[in-house]
Every structure is written in C-alpha cells, then in structure tokens.
C-alpha cells in the first residue's frame, strides 16, 4: 500500500479543489521513494506490511504541497538578467519531521 492516497493527501493539506489531482497522484510515489531513501527504511512491520508513522505521512503530504507550489528544483528565478538558482532540498521543517525515522546505513 502506498504511503497515502490522493484523497488522504488532499485531506491532510486541506485541499478541496480537484485542480491539482493529477500532480498529487503523480508526486506521491516519488515522495514515498525519496522518504524511504532518505530515512534508509522500508517502513515494513514484522509481517512485511508497510507501517507508516503519522508524522512521516504528514511530512510526505507537505513534500507534495511543496512540489505543487514550487517549480521543482528552482530556488530563485529572475527575468531580466536570466538568473536561476537551483535547490535540491525541501524545507528544514520536513527534514526535522523525518529525522527521528532515519536509520544508519552500513556498507
């Protein structure tokens, strides 16, 4: 089962419009994969069923919202001098929510 459905994401974010349904649905798998990689965790319980903590689910919803509201990867964008600065990070608030769930990776 995915980290959340489109409807669950919309409920968490208080979105009532259908205007962003396509991008929400498209972003959920990518956000899920990012969280698994960042936390070095598959979020599986003892019976190999996905078990997502509530704060991780909310962090995922915030990541989707961030992706909707921002041009992905662009931090600043100018016009006259054509200057663009790129970022690869979500806001620190999201990383703070995920931090307790990070696991150490051993090589």
Secondary structure, DSSP 8 states (H G I E B T S, - for coil): --S--HHHHHHHHT---STTHHHHHHHHHHHHHHHHHHHT---B-TTS-B---HHHHHHHHHHHHHHHHS-TTEEEE-STT--EEE-----HHHHHHHHTT------
